[in-house]
């Protein structure tokens, strides 16, 4: 799988750096799936929902560009 091109603050990331971000994002999504990942209260559940939505959006953009 070819990694997408990504830049941060105008600096292009290397393939290894992009791969690291992709793997970190996937790991984070897995952690969010754990029971009460960010707390059992309404705030924690809301944070999980928000982070999951954003992570899925980023992942879709990364994989769409490959």
Protein Blocks (a to p, Z undefined) as FASTA:
>chain_A
ZZddddeehiacdfklmmmmmmmmmmmmmmmmpghknojbfklmmmmmmmmmmmmmmmmm
mmmmZZ
